[in-house]
Amino acid sequence: MPSSDSPRTQVTRLAEKQRHDRRALDQLLDSSRVCHVAVVVDGAPVVLPTAFARDGDTLLIHGSTGSPWMRTVAEGGPVSVAVTALDGIVVARSAFESSLRYRSAVLFGAATPVPDDRQGAALDLLTEALVPGRAAEVRPSTRRELAATMVLALPIRRWSLKVSDGWPDDETVDVAGPAWAGVVPLREVAGEPQPAPDLRDGIPVPPSVIRVSER
Amino acid sequence: MPSSDSPRTQVTRLAEKQRHDRRALDQLLDSSRVCHVAVVVDGAPVVLPTAFARDGDTLLIHGSTGSPWMRTVAEGGPVSVAVTALDGIVVARSAFESSLRYRSAVLFGAATPVPDDRQGAALDLLTEALVPGRAAEVRPSTRRELAATMVLALPIRRWSLKVSDGWPDDETVDVAGPAWAGVVPLREVAGEPQPAPDLRDGIPVPPSVIRVSER
C-alpha cells in the first residue's frame, strides 16, 4: 500500500529522504518499542509516548480504561503517531551540515477500540512486541484484567516514512579543510536480565528474556 | 520552577510516577538527542521528531527556513513536546503487569523565533547537544547558512515528568507461581566512529567524537 498523497504526509524538504516502501515501514514499526501519539485537546496538541504493536495493517496501543488520555484517543478524533529510530550522529565538517541518521515514520488517522472478542489476541501482540515469545510463557489475562484494559487500533493507511542513512554532505571547500567528518553509529542495546527482588529461588530466566537480552 | 497545575500537565493515573523535580527534568532533557514536537494543522495533530537543545529555561529546535513544518511551529500556535528515554523492559509474571522503565517529559507552550543576534549561540548549543565539544572544532557558520536556518525557542514553563523505574508489581498469587520476573535494562550506545568516504588522509578523529563514541 503506497503512502497517501495528502499534503500532511508529504515530505516537502529533503525529498530524497522520503520512502514509499511499505516493507521498510513495517520493519521500523516491528523493531520499535515506543511510539509518540499526538491528539488535539481543547484546540491544543498533546503528545505522549506509549508502547505499541503492529497487527498487519493496524497499529495497536493499550492503556487503562480509567485513563482520560486513552479515552480521548478512543473518541475517534484525528491522531498522529510518530515512530522514530535514531541510527547515528552525522558529524560533518561544519555545524550546518551536521545531523542525524534516523528512520522516522509518521501515521495519521483515527483510533477505534478493539472489540472485546479480539482484545486478548491484541494484548498478546502487545506483549510480544516488548518481549517476543513472552505471551506463551505467562498465564492468560483474567477477566478483571481485560476489563481494566482498553486496546485501540489505528489503521496503517496514511503514513510518511523518512530515512536518513547517508554521510556528511560538506561543501568542497570544507572537504579540502582540516576538519574530520564521519558518522557515530547509535543503537539500543539490552543488558543482562535483572531478577525482581521478590523472585523466588530456583526460577530460571526464561528463553524469551534471554533472547531479548541478546539483541 | 514547579510544573504547572493545569489539567493538561497532570498525570491522572499512576500518580506515584509523577515528579516535580526540575533537576530531574533537566537531566532528561540534557541527556536526550531527539524530541517529538506536536502541532495542530487544520484541526488535526501532526507530530514530528527533531533534534533539540536546552538553554537554561528554554528548549531550542532548528530547521530550514524553507520548511513548512518549521514555519507552522514558528507561528506561535500551541505546541506539545515530548522527550522520552527508554530505560528497560519490566518483565512481570503476567502480561497485565508487564511494562517499561522510562523517563518521559512533556512540555506545553508556544515557540518563537530566536532573534538574529542570538542565533549563532543557539546553533552552537544545538551542535553541542549532538556532540559536546564539537562547536569549538568546526568553522563558524557562514552568513548564508545562518540565513537558511530558523531557530525556535519554547519556554520550559508548563511541563510534566513521569519516571517509571520500579520492579514488576505482581499479585501475590503470581509471585507464588512458576513465572520469572525482572527487568531487562535498555540503553543507547554509540559505536566506533566511521570516517566519511571523502575524508582526506591523515585527519584524526577529534576529541569530541572520541568522547561521544565512548558514552
Contacts between the chains, C-beta under 8 A, distances in Angstrom:
chain1	res1	chain2	res2	distance
A	8	B	41	6.5
A	8	B	42	7.9
A	8	B	44	7.2
A	8	B	46	6.2
A	12	B	67	7.0
A	12	B	68	5.4
A	12	B	69	7.6
A	13	B	64	5.7
A	13	B	66	6.0
A	13	B	67	5.2
A	33	B	86	6.4
A	33	B	89	7.8
A	33	B	100	7.1
A	34	B	84	6.5
A	34	B	86	5.9
A	34	B	100	7.3
A	34	B	102	7.7
A	36	B	36	4.1
A	36	B	38	7.8
A	36	B	47	5.6
A	36	B	49	7.8
A	36	B	82	5.4
A	36	B	84	7.2
A	37	B	47	7.8
A	38	B	36	7.8
A	38	B	38	3.7
A	38	B	45	3.8
A	38	B	46	7.2
A	38	B	47	3.9
A	38	B	80	6.9
A	39	B	45	5.7
A	40	B	40	5.4
A	40	B	43	6.8
A	40	B	44	6.9
A	40	B	45	5.3
A	41	B	8	6.4
A	42	B	8	7.9
A	43	B	40	6.8
A	43	B	78	7.0
A	44	B	8	7.2
A	44	B	40	6.9
A	44	B	78	3.7
A	44	B	80	7.0
A	44	B	108	7.1
A	45	B	38	3.8
A	45	B	39	5.7
A	45	B	40	5.2
A	45	B	45	4.9
A	45	B	47	7.5
A	45	B	78	6.3
A	45	B	79	6.4
A	45	B	80	4.4
A	46	B	8	6.2
A	46	B	38	7.2
A	46	B	80	5.2
A	46	B	106	7.5
A	46	B	108	7.8
A	47	B	36	5.6
A	47	B	37	7.7
A	47	B	38	3.9
A	47	B	45	7.5
A	47	B	47	5.3
A	47	B	80	4.6
A	47	B	81	7.2
A	47	B	82	4.6
A	47	B	106	6.6
A	48	B	82	6.5
A	48	B	104	7.5
A	48	B	106	6.4
A	49	B	36	7.9
A	49	B	82	5.9
A	49	B	84	4.3
A	49	B	102	7.0
A	49	B	104	5.5
A	51	B	99	7.7
A	51	B	100	6.1
A	64	B	13	5.7
A	66	B	13	6.1
A	67	B	12	6.9
A	67	B	13	5.3
A	68	B	12	5.4
A	69	B	12	7.5
A	78	B	43	7.0
A	78	B	44	3.7
A	78	B	45	6.3
A	79	B	45	6.4
A	80	B	38	6.9
A	80	B	44	7.0
A	80	B	45	4.4
A	80	B	46	5.2
A	80	B	47	4.6
A	81	B	47	7.2
A	82	B	36	5.4
A	82	B	47	4.6
A	82	B	48	6.6
A	82	B	49	5.9
A	84	B	34	6.5
A	84	B	36	7.2
A	84	B	49	4.3
A	86	B	33	6.5
A	86	B	34	5.9
A	86	B	188	7.4
A	89	B	33	7.8
A	89	B	130	5.5
A	89	B	131	6.2
A	89	B	190	7.7
A	89	B	212	6.8
A	91	B	131	6.1
A	91	B	134	7.0
A	91	B	193	7.5
A	91	B	209	5.7
A	92	B	138	7.9
A	93	B	138	6.5
A	93	B	139	7.8
A	94	B	138	5.5
A	94	B	139	6.1
A	94	B	141	7.2
A	94	B	145	7.3
A	95	B	123	6.0
A	95	B	124	7.3
A	95	B	126	7.9
A	95	B	127	4.4
A	95	B	134	7.5
A	95	B	135	6.6
A	95	B	138	5.3
A	95	B	141	5.8
A	95	B	145	8.0
A	96	B	141	5.7
A	96	B	142	7.7
A	96	B	145	4.2
A	96	B	148	7.9
A	96	B	149	7.2
A	98	B	127	6.3
A	98	B	130	6.4
A	98	B	131	7.5
A	98	B	134	7.3
A	98	B	138	7.8
A	99	B	51	7.7
A	100	B	33	7.1
A	100	B	34	7.3
A	100	B	51	6.1
A	100	B	130	7.3
A	102	B	34	7.7
A	102	B	49	7.0
A	104	B	48	7.5
A	104	B	49	5.5
A	106	B	46	7.5
A	106	B	47	6.6
A	106	B	48	6.4
A	108	B	44	7.1
A	108	B	46	7.8
A	123	B	95	6.0
A	124	B	95	7.3
A	126	B	95	7.9
A	127	B	95	4.4
A	127	B	98	6.3
A	130	B	89	5.5
A	130	B	98	6.4
A	130	B	100	7.3
A	131	B	89	6.2
A	131	B	91	6.1
A	131	B	98	7.5
A	131	B	184	7.6
A	134	B	91	7.0
A	134	B	95	7.5
A	134	B	98	7.3
A	135	B	95	6.6
A	137	B	179	6.8
A	137	B	180	8.0
A	138	B	92	7.9
A	138	B	93	6.5
A	138	B	94	5.5
A	138	B	95	5.3
A	138	B	98	7.8
A	138	B	179	5.8
A	139	B	93	7.8
A	139	B	94	6.1
A	139	B	174	7.4
A	139	B	177	7.4
A	139	B	179	7.3
A	141	B	94	7.2
A	141	B	95	5.8
A	141	B	96	5.7
A	142	B	96	7.7
A	145	B	94	7.3
A	145	B	95	8.0
A	145	B	96	4.2
A	148	B	96	7.9
A	149	B	96	7.2
A	167	B	196	4.7
A	167	B	197	6.0
A	167	B	198	7.6
A	168	B	196	5.3
A	170	B	198	7.8
A	174	B	139	7.4
A	175	B	198	5.5
A	175	B	200	7.3
A	176	B	200	7.5
A	177	B	139	7.4
A	178	B	203	6.8
A	179	B	137	6.8
A	179	B	138	5.8
A	179	B	139	7.3
A	179	B	203	7.4
A	179	B	206	7.8
A	180	B	137	8.0
A	180	B	195	7.5
A	180	B	199	6.8
A	180	B	203	5.1
A	180	B	204	7.0
A	180	B	205	6.0
A	180	B	206	5.1
A	180	B	209	6.6
A	181	B	195	7.4
A	181	B	196	4.1
A	181	B	198	7.5
A	181	B	199	5.6
A	182	B	193	5.3
A	182	B	194	5.2
A	182	B	195	4.5
A	182	B	196	4.8
A	182	B	199	6.4
A	182	B	205	7.6
A	182	B	209	7.3
A	183	B	193	7.3
A	183	B	194	4.8
A	183	B	196	7.4
A	184	B	131	7.6
A	184	B	190	5.2
A	184	B	191	6.9
A	184	B	193	5.3
A	184	B	194	7.6
A	184	B	209	6.2
A	184	B	212	5.7
A	184	B	213	5.4
A	185	B	190	6.8
A	185	B	191	3.8
A	185	B	192	7.5
A	185	B	194	6.7
A	186	B	188	5.8
A	186	B	189	7.3
A	186	B	190	5.6
A	186	B	191	7.4
A	187	B	188	7.1
A	187	B	189	6.3
A	187	B	191	6.9
A	188	B	86	7.4
A	188	B	186	5.7
A	188	B	187	7.1
A	188	B	188	5.5
A	188	B	189	7.8
A	189	B	186	7.3
A	189	B	187	6.3
A	189	B	188	7.8
A	189	B	189	5.2
A	190	B	89	7.7
A	190	B	184	5.2
A	190	B	185	6.8
A	190	B	186	5.6
A	191	B	184	6.9
A	191	B	185	3.8
A	191	B	186	7.4
A	191	B	187	6.9
A	192	B	185	7.5
A	193	B	91	7.5
A	193	B	182	5.3
A	193	B	183	7.3
A	193	B	184	5.3
A	194	B	182	5.2
A	194	B	183	4.8
A	194	B	184	7.6
A	194	B	185	6.7
A	195	B	180	7.5
A	195	B	181	7.4
A	195	B	182	4.5
A	196	B	167	4.7
A	196	B	168	5.2
A	196	B	181	4.1
A	196	B	182	4.8
A	196	B	183	7.4
A	197	B	167	6.0
A	198	B	167	7.6
A	198	B	170	7.8
A	198	B	175	5.5
A	198	B	181	7.5
A	199	B	180	6.8
A	199	B	181	5.6
A	199	B	182	6.4
A	200	B	175	7.3
A	200	B	176	7.5
A	203	B	178	6.7
A	203	B	179	7.4
A	203	B	180	5.1
A	204	B	180	7.0
A	205	B	180	6.0
A	205	B	182	7.6
A	206	B	179	7.8
A	206	B	180	5.1
A	209	B	91	5.7
A	209	B	180	6.6
A	209	B	182	7.3
A	209	B	184	6.2
A	212	B	89	6.8
A	212	B	184	5.7
A	213	B	184	5.4
